[in-house]
Amino acid sequence: MQKTSFDGIIDDFLQHTIGRMTAIQRYNTRQIIKPQNVMEHEGSVAFIAMVLSDYLNSKGVKNDTEKVLRIAITHDKDEVVSGDINFVAKYSHGQLSEDLRISLDNLGEYVVRQLYGRINNKELSKKYYDLYREEKKKTSVESKIVKMADWIDVIIYARQEQALGNKGMSDAERNARVRFVKVFKEITK
């Protein structure tokens, strides 16, 4: 069979990325009843982001749904290498957490550049990297919608875990709800 230039993208970028995302478990420092991997999370976030984007558009909060979806699909690509770093480590230890977030941001930048570099198409690499950066900055309405979708997925997942008997996820639901409401109010003023 004759190889195409797209075969390199399949072999080097897509196979690597999808393989890693399906292998990395979220909430890896918690007792979990039904595990969720990064790929499942990303798919949920994309679906939630689409619905949220359309809902907000219907309420007069103008946004580009295609861009929302593209950001949602690229939002956790740094976890292909770093794994899922838990909320407590990132946010609950003052300066130590701030230092960790800075280090993770630097690692994420490097990882995503390397990951998208595997596409071997500078235009596509830059396009996807820029979407990743936009989500991390959280300055556009579209990136904020994706962040809200991320938190909605946490809420849904935490509720599912609690329904299965895992009461240890109530704090995750509470934290995600507070963060969601803050941004929702900000963009719907």
Z-matrix of the N, CA and C atoms (Angstrom, degrees):
N
C 1 1.449
C 2 1.533 1 108.67
N 3 1.303 2 116.05 1 135.09
C 4 1.459 3 121.46 2 -179.12
C 5 1.530 4 110.42 3 -77.28
N 6 1.329 5 115.73 4 133.44
C 7 1.467 6 120.90 5 178.38
C 8 1.521 7 109.71 6 -81.42
N 9 1.333 8 115.26 7 148.30
C 10 1.461 9 121.76 8 175.09
C 11 1.524 10 108.75 9 -112.58
N 12 1.315 11 116.26 10 169.26
C 13 1.465 12 118.99 11 177.68
C 14 1.523 13 110.65 12 -65.59
N 15 1.328 14 117.50 13 -22.86
C 16 1.461 15 119.75 14 178.61
C 17 1.527 16 111.85 15 -74.64
N 18 1.328 17 117.51 16 -22.44
C 19 1.464 18 120.43 17 177.93
C 20 1.525 19 111.41 18 -57.60
N 21 1.320 20 117.33 19 -37.66
C 22 1.460 21 121.13 20 178.16
C 23 1.516 22 111.80 21 -63.75
N 24 1.329 23 116.08 22 -36.97
C 25 1.467 24 119.78 23 177.23
C 26 1.518 25 109.88 24 -67.11
N 27 1.314 26 116.74 25 -41.70
C 28 1.469 27 120.09 26 178.87
C 29 1.523 28 110.16 27 -62.71
N 30 1.332 29 116.18 28 -51.34
C 31 1.459 30 120.89 29 -175.04
C 32 1.518 31 112.53 30 -68.22
N 33 1.295 32 117.27 31 -45.91
C 34 1.454 33 120.34 32 -169.85
C 35 1.517 34 113.43 33 -91.31
N 36 1.301 35 118.84 34 -38.28
C 37 1.462 36 120.96 35 -175.64
C 38 1.520 37 112.61 36 -100.27
N 39 1.319 38 116.90 37 -60.24
C 40 1.467 39 119.82 38 -173.46
C 41 1.528 40 112.82 39 -65.55
N 42 1.310 41 116.98 40 -46.98
C 43 1.469 42 119.50 41 -178.78
C 44 1.521 43 110.23 42 -62.09
N 45 1.317 44 117.25 43 -44.33
C 46 1.462 45 121.60 44 179.16
C 47 1.530 46 110.97 45 -62.15
N 48 1.321 47 116.62 46 -50.39
C 49 1.465 48 121.44 47 -175.31
C 50 1.524 49 111.47 48 -64.88
N 51 1.305 50 116.64 49 -50.40
C 52 1.469 51 120.12 50 -178.67
C 53 1.522 52 110.57 51 -65.46
N 54 1.315 53 117.00 52 -40.54
C 55 1.466 54 120.12 53 177.23
C 56 1.512 55 112.11 54 -58.48
N 57 1.315 56 117.10 55 -44.63
C 58 1.470 57 121.26 56 179.19
C 59 1.529 58 111.17 57 -67.72
N 60 1.335 59 116.72 58 -44.10
C 61 1.468 60 119.49 59 -176.27
C 62 1.521 61 112.52 60 -65.73
N 63 1.319 62 117.66 61 -31.45
C 64 1.464 63 119.52 62 178.18
C 65 1.526 64 111.33 63 -79.47
N 66 1.328 65 117.57 64 -18.50
C 67 1.468 66 121.40 65 -179.21
C 68 1.526 67 113.25 66 -89.97
N 69 1.310 68 117.87 67 -23.47
C 70 1.473 69 121.02 68 -174.87
C 71 1.517 70 110.25 69 -86.66
N 72 1.318 71 114.92 70 119.73
C 73 1.467 72 121.19 71 179.96
C 74 1.518 73 110.61 72 -87.12
N 75 1.319 74 115.65 73 137.31
C 76 1.461 75 120.95 74 173.40
C 77 1.529 76 108.80 75 -83.54
N 78 1.326 77 115.46 76 161.60
C 79 1.477 78 122.15 77 179.18
C 80 1.527 79 110.95 78 54.88
N 81 1.314 80 116.11 79 41.72
C 82 1.457 81 120.84 80 -173.05
C 83 1.522 82 114.18 81 -73.50
N 84 1.331 83 118.37 82 -5.05
C 85 1.460 84 120.50 83 176.79
C 86 1.525 85 111.64 84 -107.29
N 87 1.305 86 117.34 85 6.90
C 88 1.465 87 122.63 86 179.92
C 89 1.524 88 110.23 87 -115.14
N 90 1.319 89 114.09 88 156.29
C 91 1.462 90 118.29 89 170.79
C 92 1.517 91 106.95 90 -77.81
N 93 1.305 92 115.91 91 121.67
C 94 1.457 93 122.95 92 -174.99
C 95 1.522 94 108.46 93 -124.15
N 96 1.317 95 115.52 94 140.44
C 97 1.461 96 120.25 95 178.28
C 98 1.530 97 110.40 96 -86.32
N 99 1.316 98 117.12 97 -48.63
C 100 1.471 99 121.61 98 179.63
C 101 1.526 100 108.28 99 -120.04
N 102 1.337 101 117.62 100 99.57
C 103 1.469 102 120.56 101 -176.82
C 104 1.527 103 112.90 102 -60.09
N 105 1.325 104 113.92 103 152.73
C 106 1.464 105 122.13 104 176.10
C 107 1.528 106 107.24 105 -127.63
N 108 1.330 107 116.96 106 131.71
C 109 1.468 108 118.32 107 176.54
C 110 1.530 109 110.10 108 -96.22
N 111 1.313 110 116.33 109 170.24
C 112 1.461 111 121.52 110 -175.84
C 113 1.528 112 111.15 111 -62.25
N 114 1.320 113 118.18 112 -36.65
C 115 1.466 114 121.27 113 179.87
C 116 1.528 115 110.72 114 -65.34
N 117 1.327 116 117.56 115 -42.78
C 118 1.468 117 120.66 116 177.02
C 119 1.530 118 110.21 117 -61.23
N 120 1.319 119 115.34 118 -43.95
C 121 1.460 120 120.61 119 179.02
C 122 1.526 121 110.77 120 -61.02
N 123 1.318 122 117.18 121 -46.79
C 124 1.459 123 120.79 122 -178.64
C 125 1.527 124 111.10 123 -62.37
N 126 1.323 125 117.32 124 -39.81
C 127 1.467 126 120.26 125 177.03
C 128 1.512 127 111.83 126 -64.08
N 129 1.331 128 116.71 127 -41.79
C 130 1.462 129 120.65 128 177.24
C 131 1.516 130 111.20 129 -63.40
N 132 1.326 131 116.20 130 -44.59
C 133 1.470 132 120.68 131 -179.65
C 134 1.526 133 110.01 132 -61.56
N 135 1.317 134 118.09 133 -41.96
C 136 1.467 135 120.77 134 179.94
C 137 1.531 136 110.30 135 -62.10
N 138 1.318 137 117.43 136 -44.99
C 139 1.465 138 120.68 137 -179.61
C 140 1.532 139 110.54 138 -64.91
N 141 1.325 140 116.64 139 -46.92
C 142 1.470 141 121.12 140 179.18
C 143 1.525 142 109.90 141 -61.31
N 144 1.335 143 117.13 142 -42.74
C 145 1.464 144 121.56 143 -178.85
C 146 1.527 145 110.96 144 -62.50
N 147 1.328 146 117.44 145 -39.34
C 148 1.461 147 120.77 146 178.47
C 149 1.529 148 110.25 147 -62.19
N 150 1.331 149 116.34 148 -48.35
C 151 1.467 150 120.89 149 -179.51
C 152 1.529 151 110.42 150 -63.63
N 153 1.317 152 117.00 151 -44.51
C 154 1.458 153 121.48 152 179.81
C 155 1.533 154 111.04 153 -63.99
N 156 1.327 155 116.88 154 -41.53
C 157 1.466 156 121.53 155 177.40
C 158 1.521 157 110.68 156 -59.57
N 159 1.325 158 116.62 157 -49.28
C 160 1.464 159 120.34 158 179.70
C 161 1.530 160 111.16 159 -63.16
N 162 1.322 161 116.95 160 -41.93
C 163 1.461 162 121.05 161 178.30
C 164 1.531 163 110.36 162 -60.01
N 165 1.317 164 116.86 163 -48.47
C 166 1.461 165 120.19 164 -178.66
C 167 1.526 166 111.54 165 -65.54
N 168 1.332 167 117.46 166 -38.23
C 169 1.466 168 119.96 167 174.62
C 170 1.529 169 110.45 168 -58.98
N 171 1.334 170 117.09 169 -41.05
C 172 1.473 171 120.40 170 -179.76
C 173 1.527 172 111.93 171 -67.65
N 174 1.325 173 116.62 172 -21.17
C 175 1.474 174 121.79 173 179.03
C 176 1.525 175 111.99 174 -97.95
N 177 1.343 176 116.89 175 8.88
C 178 1.453 177 121.03 176 175.93
C 179 1.513 178 115.87 177 90.91
N 180 1.329 179 117.89 178 4.94
C 181 1.467 180 120.60 179 175.78
C 182 1.523 181 106.80 180 -91.72
N 183 1.329 182 115.59 181 96.67
C 184 1.458 183 121.36 182 -173.69
C 185 1.527 184 111.33 183 -68.12
N 186 1.321 185 114.46 184 131.85
C 187 1.466 186 121.39 185 176.76
C 188 1.515 187 108.49 186 -158.22
N 189 1.317 188 115.23 187 161.44
C 190 1.457 189 123.41 188 -178.39
C 191 1.531 190 108.28 189 -98.10
N 192 1.324 191 116.45 190 104.95
C 193 1.466 192 121.31 191 -175.51
C 194 1.526 193 112.11 192 -61.33
N 195 1.319 194 117.83 193 -38.70
C 196 1.467 195 118.79 194 177.73
C 197 1.524 196 110.52 195 -61.28
N 198 1.322 197 116.58 196 -42.74
C 199 1.461 198 120.11 197 179.22
C 200 1.530 199 110.31 198 -65.34
N 201 1.321 200 116.77 199 -39.37
C 202 1.469 201 120.59 200 176.56
C 203 1.524 202 109.52 201 -57.39
N 204 1.321 203 116.55 202 -47.43
C 205 1.469 204 120.34 203 -179.55
C 206 1.522 205 111.73 204 -63.24
N 207 1.312 206 116.92 205 -41.55
C 208 1.460 207 120.09 206 179.72
C 209 1.533 208 110.88 207 -63.98
N 210 1.322 209 116.50 208 -41.24
C 211 1.467 210 119.64 209 177.67
C 212 1.528 211 109.65 210 -65.70
N 213 1.326 212 116.66 211 -42.69
C 214 1.471 213 120.19 212 -179.25
C 215 1.526 214 111.54 213 -60.34
N 216 1.310 215 116.14 214 -39.74
C 217 1.460 216 120.70 215 -177.96
C 218 1.525 217 112.12 216 -73.51
N 219 1.309 218 117.85 217 -20.66
C 220 1.466 219 120.42 218 -179.97
C 221 1.530 220 112.76 219 -105.09
N 222 1.327 221 118.71 220 0.93
C 223 1.467 222 120.18 221 -166.16
C 224 1.523 223 116.58 222 -69.28
N 225 1.279 224 121.72 223 -27.50
C 226 1.472 225 121.48 224 -176.94
C 227 1.525 226 113.10 225 -116.40
N 228 1.301 227 117.36 226 24.52
C 229 1.466 228 119.29 227 -175.46
C 230 1.525 229 112.66 228 -64.75
N 231 1.324 230 118.71 229 -22.98
C 232 1.462 231 119.91 230 177.07
C 233 1.528 232 111.29 231 -64.44
N 234 1.326 233 117.19 232 -24.81
C 235 1.458 234 121.14 233 -179.66
C 236 1.527 235 112.55 234 -71.05
N 237 1.330 236 117.25 235 -8.94
C 238 1.464 237 120.87 236 175.30
C 239 1.530 238 109.50 237 -58.36
N 240 1.334 239 117.22 238 -30.83
C 241 1.456 240 121.58 239 178.01
C 242 1.525 241 111.97 240 -107.69
N 243 1.332 242 117.31 241 -47.15
C 244 1.472 243 120.24 242 -173.34
C 245 1.516 244 113.17 243 -75.79
N 246 1.329 245 117.86 244 -21.04
C 247 1.447 246 120.19 245 -171.33
C 248 1.518 247 109.21 246 77.36
N 249 1.302 248 116.31 247 -173.48
C 250 1.457 249 121.69 248 -179.72
C 251 1.528 250 108.06 249 -92.48
N 252 1.321 251 116.78 250 109.86
C 253 1.465 252 121.28 251 177.80
C 254 1.518 253 107.58 252 -87.09
N 255 1.325 254 116.68 253 128.41
C 256 1.462 255 119.20 254 -171.35
C 257 1.529 256 113.98 255 -72.05
N 258 1.321 257 114.17 256 156.96
C 259 1.467 258 124.33 257 -176.71
C 260 1.524 259 111.57 258 -56.55
N 261 1.322 260 117.36 259 -44.75
C 262 1.467 261 121.19 260 -177.43
C 263 1.527 262 110.58 261 -59.76
N 264 1.322 263 117.07 262 -44.84
C 265 1.465 264 120.23 263 179.71
C 266 1.521 265 111.35 264 -63.59
N 267 1.338 266 116.61 265 -37.38
C 268 1.458 267 120.24 266 -175.93
C 269 1.522 268 114.03 267 -80.24
N 270 1.353 269 118.30 268 -23.60
C 271 1.457 270 118.53 269 -169.62
C 272 1.528 271 116.63 270 -133.33
N 273 1.296 272 120.38 271 -5.53
C 274 1.466 273 119.71 272 -170.08
C 275 1.520 274 115.83 273 -110.77
N 276 1.309 275 118.52 274 7.95
C 277 1.464 276 119.49 275 -175.52
C 278 1.526 277 113.09 276 -127.25
N 279 1.328 278 117.08 277 38.92
C 280 1.451 279 121.80 278 173.98
C 281 1.511 280 114.50 279 52.70
N 282 1.329 281 115.54 280 -127.72
C 283 1.466 282 121.51 281 -176.33
C 284 1.523 283 111.80 282 -62.84
N 285 1.321 284 116.76 283 -35.27
C 286 1.460 285 119.94 284 177.73
C 287 1.529 286 110.10 285 -59.69
N 288 1.340 287 116.77 286 -44.12
C 289 1.461 288 120.52 287 178.16
C 290 1.515 289 111.31 288 -66.52
N 291 1.337 290 116.59 289 -38.90
C 292 1.469 291 120.05 290 177.78
C 293 1.527 292 110.22 291 -61.21
N 294 1.326 293 116.50 292 -44.79
C 295 1.472 294 120.95 293 177.66
C 296 1.528 295 110.67 294 -61.53
N 297 1.336 296 117.04 295 -41.49
C 298 1.461 297 121.34 296 178.45
C 299 1.522 298 110.04 297 -63.20
N 300 1.337 299 118.57 298 -44.54
C 301 1.469 300 121.02 299 179.51
C 302 1.524 301 111.23 300 -61.42
N 303 1.329 302 117.58 301 -40.83
C 304 1.462 303 120.98 302 178.14
C 305 1.534 304 109.62 303 -62.84
N 306 1.321 305 116.19 304 -45.43
C 307 1.472 306 120.15 305 178.09
C 308 1.520 307 111.26 306 -62.59
N 309 1.330 308 117.19 307 -42.67
C 310 1.462 309 120.72 308 179.08
C 311 1.522 310 111.22 309 -65.91
N 312 1.340 311 117.26 310 -37.88
C 313 1.467 312 120.32 311 176.85
C 314 1.526 313 110.22 312 -62.22
N 315 1.332 314 116.29 313 -44.02
C 316 1.466 315 120.09 314 178.21
C 317 1.522 316 111.29 315 -63.75
N 318 1.331 317 116.50 316 -44.12
C 319 1.461 318 120.70 317 176.64
C 320 1.525 319 110.17 318 -61.21
N 321 1.328 320 116.46 319 -45.00
C 322 1.464 321 121.23 320 179.92
C 323 1.508 322 112.29 321 -58.40
N 324 1.334 323 115.59 322 -44.57
C 325 1.471 324 120.28 323 177.89
C 326 1.527 325 110.46 324 -57.25
N 327 1.313 326 115.66 325 -48.44
C 328 1.461 327 120.97 326 -178.60
C 329 1.531 328 110.45 327 -63.66
N 330 1.320 329 116.36 328 -48.74
C 331 1.462 330 121.72 329 -176.70
C 332 1.523 331 111.08 330 -60.36
N 333 1.314 332 115.99 331 -46.64
C 334 1.464 333 119.50 332 -176.75
C 335 1.526 334 110.91 333 -67.70
N 336 1.313 335 117.47 334 -38.30
C 337 1.474 336 119.50 335 175.64
C 338 1.534 337 110.30 336 -60.98
N 339 1.337 338 115.93 337 -44.85
C 340 1.464 339 119.92 338 179.41
C 341 1.527 340 110.95 339 -65.66
N 342 1.317 341 115.97 340 -43.22
C 343 1.457 342 120.98 341 -178.27
C 344 1.528 343 110.85 342 -61.71
N 345 1.315 344 116.66 343 -51.57
C 346 1.459 345 119.35 344 -179.46
C 347 1.516 346 112.02 345 -71.39
N 348 1.317 347 117.70 346 -22.37
C 349 1.461 348 121.18 347 173.50
C 350 1.521 349 111.68 348 -63.27
N 351 1.322 350 117.01 349 -23.70
C 352 1.467 351 121.18 350 178.66
C 353 1.519 352 112.29 351 -67.33
N 354 1.327 353 116.93 352 -17.37
C 355 1.465 354 120.23 353 179.52
C 356 1.520 355 110.40 354 -67.15
N 357 1.322 356 117.06 355 -27.42
C 358 1.460 357 123.04 356 179.88
C 359 1.529 358 111.31 357 62.98
N 360 1.325 359 114.62 358 37.50
C 361 1.459 360 122.57 359 175.49
C 362 1.523 361 105.79 360 -146.54
N 363 1.322 362 116.54 361 103.55
C 364 1.467 363 120.87 362 -172.44
C 365 1.516 364 112.97 363 -58.48
N 366 1.321 365 117.14 364 -37.12
C 367 1.465 366 120.55 365 -179.16
C 368 1.533 367 111.12 366 -64.78
N 369 1.338 368 116.87 367 -47.66
C 370 1.466 369 120.43 368 178.18
C 371 1.526 370 111.03 369 -66.72
N 372 1.323 371 116.87 370 -41.63
C 373 1.468 372 120.46 371 179.14
C 374 1.517 373 110.36 372 -56.87
N 375 1.315 374 116.96 373 -47.17
C 376 1.466 375 121.22 374 -179.62
C 377 1.524 376 111.17 375 -65.37
N 378 1.309 377 117.07 376 -42.22
C 379 1.467 378 122.05 377 -179.43
C 380 1.533 379 110.64 378 -58.38
N 381 1.330 380 116.36 379 -48.11
C 382 1.468 381 120.12 380 -178.22
C 383 1.522 382 111.44 381 -72.00
N 384 1.313 383 116.77 382 -37.67
C 385 1.465 384 120.57 383 177.07
C 386 1.529 385 110.38 384 -62.39
N 387 1.329 386 117.30 385 -42.63
C 388 1.466 387 120.98 386 179.63
C 389 1.526 388 111.47 387 -62.97
N 390 1.328 389 117.36 388 -37.38
C 391 1.473 390 120.22 389 176.02
C 392 1.529 391 110.57 390 -64.21
N 393 1.320 392 116.56 391 -42.69
C 394 1.461 393 121.32 392 177.20
C 395 1.530 394 110.18 393 -58.92
N 396 1.327 395 116.84 394 -46.98
C 397 1.477 396 121.75 395 -179.69
C 398 1.524 397 111.35 396 -62.86
N 399 1.321 398 116.18 397 -40.80
C 400 1.468 399 119.48 398 179.85
C 401 1.531 400 110.47 399 -61.17
N 402 1.328 401 116.24 400 -41.83
C 403 1.472 402 119.12 401 178.96
C 404 1.520 403 110.42 402 -64.14
N 405 1.301 404 117.52 403 -40.59
C 406 1.467 405 120.40 404 -178.85
C 407 1.531 406 111.75 405 -66.06
N 408 1.331 407 117.72 406 -34.88
C 409 1.466 408 121.28 407 -179.19
C 410 1.531 409 112.14 408 -75.17
N 411 1.324 410 116.80 409 -29.67
C 412 1.466 411 123.33 410 179.47
C 413 1.529 412 112.84 411 54.21
N 414 1.327 413 116.70 412 44.18
C 415 1.459 414 119.83 413 179.57
C 416 1.527 415 112.75 414 -102.41
N 417 1.322 416 118.29 415 -27.50
C 418 1.466 417 121.22 416 -179.41
C 419 1.525 418 110.24 417 -88.43
N 420 1.317 419 115.20 418 156.49
C 421 1.472 420 119.93 419 175.44
C 422 1.523 421 109.40 420 -57.71
N 423 1.334 422 116.80 421 -41.85
C 424 1.463 423 120.67 422 -178.25
C 425 1.528 424 111.73 423 -61.38
N 426 1.321 425 117.35 424 -42.99
C 427 1.469 426 119.52 425 179.64
C 428 1.528 427 111.13 426 -68.12
N 429 1.315 428 117.04 427 -33.20
C 430 1.473 429 120.37 428 177.37
C 431 1.528 430 111.14 429 -69.72
N 432 1.319 431 116.79 430 -35.98
C 433 1.468 432 120.29 431 175.96
C 434 1.523 433 109.85 432 -62.64
N 435 1.325 434 117.06 433 -42.20
C 436 1.467 435 120.27 434 178.53
C 437 1.529 436 109.94 435 -63.74
N 438 1.311 437 118.13 436 -41.26
C 439 1.469 438 120.20 437 179.48
C 440 1.519 439 109.79 438 -63.63
N 441 1.335 440 116.89 439 -41.10
C 442 1.470 441 119.22 440 177.13
C 443 1.522 442 110.38 441 -63.50
N 444 1.326 443 117.01 442 -39.90
C 445 1.464 444 120.30 443 177.68
C 446 1.526 445 110.30 444 -63.01
N 447 1.321 446 116.88 445 -38.50
C 448 1.462 447 122.46 446 176.87
C 449 1.531 448 109.25 447 -58.38
N 450 1.323 449 116.57 448 -46.57
C 451 1.466 450 120.39 449 -179.74
C 452 1.526 451 112.21 450 -69.31
N 453 1.349 452 117.27 451 -35.83
C 454 1.469 453 119.34 452 175.91
C 455 1.523 454 109.80 453 -61.70
N 456 1.329 455 116.85 454 -40.27
C 457 1.461 456 119.20 455 177.97
C 458 1.529 457 110.71 456 -61.88
N 459 1.318 458 117.39 457 -39.44
C 460 1.475 459 120.30 458 176.14
C 461 1.534 460 109.72 459 -61.48
N 462 1.321 461 116.78 460 -44.63
C 463 1.472 462 121.02 461 179.96
C 464 1.522 463 110.47 462 -59.83
N 465 1.328 464 116.49 463 -48.68
C 466 1.470 465 120.70 464 -179.43
C 467 1.526 466 110.72 465 -62.33
N 468 1.317 467 116.50 466 -46.45
C 469 1.457 468 120.22 467 -179.32
C 470 1.532 469 110.71 468 -62.67
N 471 1.327 470 116.76 469 -43.97
C 472 1.470 471 120.58 470 179.68
C 473 1.525 472 110.68 471 -62.56
N 474 1.310 473 117.27 472 -40.06
C 475 1.469 474 120.49 473 177.79
C 476 1.531 475 110.87 474 -64.25
N 477 1.331 476 116.71 475 -41.35
C 478 1.468 477 119.74 476 178.11
C 479 1.527 478 110.77 477 -62.12
N 480 1.320 479 116.24 478 -43.93
C 481 1.459 480 120.61 479 178.51
C 482 1.530 481 111.05 480 -62.03
N 483 1.317 482 116.01 481 -43.03
C 484 1.464 483 119.81 482 179.43
C 485 1.528 484 111.29 483 -64.66
N 486 1.333 485 117.40 484 -37.99
C 487 1.463 486 121.44 485 177.79
C 488 1.528 487 111.24 486 -64.09
N 489 1.336 488 115.92 487 -28.15
C 490 1.462 489 120.61 488 177.75
C 491 1.531 490 112.22 489 -84.69
N 492 1.342 491 116.27 490 -3.27
C 493 1.462 492 120.69 491 177.89
C 494 1.510 493 115.15 492 109.84
N 495 1.314 494 118.37 493 -0.09
C 496 1.460 495 121.69 494 -178.72
C 497 1.527 496 109.50 495 -88.68
N 498 1.316 497 116.12 496 91.27
C 499 1.471 498 121.00 497 -178.88
C 500 1.526 499 112.21 498 -75.05
N 501 1.324 500 116.85 499 -10.36
C 502 1.457 501 121.31 500 -179.56
C 503 1.518 502 114.59 501 -71.34
N 504 1.318 503 117.91 502 -5.08
C 505 1.465 504 120.79 503 -179.08
C 506 1.526 505 112.78 504 -98.35
N 507 1.322 506 118.28 505 3.44
C 508 1.470 507 119.93 506 -178.55
C 509 1.527 508 111.50 507 -65.08
N 510 1.326 509 118.02 508 -35.43
C 511 1.471 510 120.31 509 178.49
C 512 1.527 511 111.03 510 -67.18
N 513 1.321 512 117.70 511 -36.38
C 514 1.467 513 120.76 512 177.95
C 515 1.524 514 109.89 513 -64.49
N 516 1.321 515 116.58 514 -42.32
C 517 1.469 516 120.41 515 178.22
C 518 1.528 517 110.35 516 -63.01
N 519 1.308 518 116.56 517 -45.73
C 520 1.471 519 121.68 518 -178.85
C 521 1.539 520 110.99 519 -61.36
N 522 1.324 521 117.63 520 -48.38
C 523 1.463 522 121.63 521 179.51
C 524 1.527 523 111.67 522 -60.57
N 525 1.321 524 116.47 523 -43.95
C 526 1.462 525 120.59 524 -179.36
C 527 1.529 526 110.67 525 -65.61
N 528 1.311 527 117.07 526 -39.76
C 529 1.473 528 120.96 527 179.94
C 530 1.535 529 110.58 528 -62.71
N 531 1.318 530 117.28 529 -45.60
C 532 1.472 531 121.75 530 179.85
C 533 1.522 532 110.04 531 -59.74
N 534 1.312 533 117.04 532 -45.96
C 535 1.461 534 121.51 533 -178.65
C 536 1.528 535 111.30 534 -67.19
N 537 1.333 536 116.93 535 -40.78
C 538 1.462 537 120.93 536 178.02
C 539 1.529 538 110.39 537 -60.34
N 540 1.320 539 116.97 538 -50.74
C 541 1.469 540 121.73 539 -176.71
C 542 1.527 541 110.92 540 -59.11
N 543 1.316 542 117.25 541 -41.81
C 544 1.469 543 121.21 542 -179.89
C 545 1.531 544 111.17 543 -58.51
N 546 1.326 545 117.60 544 -48.60
C 547 1.471 546 120.70 545 -178.23
C 548 1.520 547 110.65 546 -73.01
N 549 1.314 548 117.69 547 -37.38
C 550 1.474 549 121.07 548 178.85
C 551 1.528 550 109.84 549 -59.39
N 552 1.314 551 116.68 550 -45.70
C 553 1.468 552 120.80 551 178.14
C 554 1.526 553 110.65 552 -63.12
N 555 1.315 554 116.23 553 -39.42
C 556 1.469 555 121.37 554 -179.10
C 557 1.528 556 111.94 555 -61.71
N 558 1.322 557 117.73 556 -43.33
C 559 1.472 558 118.77 557 -175.26
C 560 1.522 559 113.39 558 -89.71
N 561 1.333 560 118.95 559 -11.11
C 562 1.449 561 120.86 560 -179.79
C 563 1.525 562 112.91 561 -103.88
N 564 1.316 563 118.09 562 8.62
C 565 1.481 564 120.10 563 179.28
C 566 1.498 565 111.22 564 -59.99
